[in-house]
Amino acid sequence: MLVGERKLDVDLRGGRAHAPIVQSASYYGGYKMTELLLKAGADSNIGNEIAQTAIFWSKVRGYEDIVEPFMSSMSSTRRNRP
């Protein structure tokens, strides 16, 4: 779905809060979409116009199952740094 011939901007922003797609997915409890976006390279640290991040909304709204992919994404990013 996210992988193909076209390059997709997985950090695209939109909506009222100018939020990245991964933030919208986590805000509404979209576990699978959040996981797909992170695997496709979405940056979980990008905030909306008032600096709220996707992991912030996952925690605030009680979607603890979504927090795990963010933690995994963050730890694998740290391991892959030079």
C-alpha positions in Angstrom: 0.0 0.0 0.0 2.7 2.5 0.9 5.4 0.9 -1.2 5.3 1.2 -5.0 6.7 3.1 -7.9 5.7 6.5 -6.6 7.5 8.1 -3.8 5.0 9.1 -1.1 5.6 11.8 1.5 4.9 9.9 4.7 5.5 13.1 6.7 2.8 15.1 4.8 0.9 17.6 7.0 -2.7 18.7 6.9 -5.9 19.4 8.7 -6.7 22.0 11.3 -3.5 21.5 13.4 -1.2 21.1 10.4 -0.4 17.7 11.7 1.6 14.9 10.0 -0.3 11.9 8.8 1.2 9.6 11.5 -0.1 12.0 14.2 -3.6 11.8 12.7 -3.4 8.0 12.6 -2.3 7.8 16.3 -4.9 10.4 17.4 -7.7 8.3 16.1 -6.3 5.0 17.3 -5.3 3.7 13.9 -2.7 1.1 15.1 -2.2 -0.6 11.7 -1.9 2.7 9.8 0.5 4.1 12.4 2.6 0.9 12.1 2.6 1.1 8.3 3.6 4.8 8.3 6.5 4.2 10.8 7.8 1.2 8.7 7.6 3.5 5.6 9.9 6.0 7.4 7.5 8.5 9.0 9.2 10.7 11.5 7.4 10.3 14.9 9.1 13.3 16.3 7.5 15.9 14.0 4.9 17.9 15.9 1.8 19.8 14.8 1.6 23.6 14.8 1.9 23.6 18.6 4.6 20.9 18.9 2.4 18.0 20.0 3.7 14.8 18.6 2.1 11.5 17.6 3.3 9.7 20.6 1.9 12.5 22.8 -1.6 11.9 21.4 -1.3 8.2 21.6 -0.6 8.5 25.3 -3.1 11.2 26.1 -5.9 9.4 24.3 -5.1 6.1 26.0 -3.9 4.1 22.9 -1.1 2.2 24.7 -1.0 -0.4 21.9 0.1 2.4 19.6 2.9 3.6 21.9 4.8 0.3 21.3 5.5 0.9 17.6 6.7 4.4 18.4 9.1 3.1 21.0 10.4 0.4 18.6 10.8 3.0 15.9 12.7 5.3 18.2 15.1 2.5 19.4 15.8 1.2 15.9 16.6 4.8 14.7 19.1 5.2 17.6 20.7 1.8 16.8 21.1 2.8 13.1 22.9 6.1 13.8 26.6 6.3 13.0 
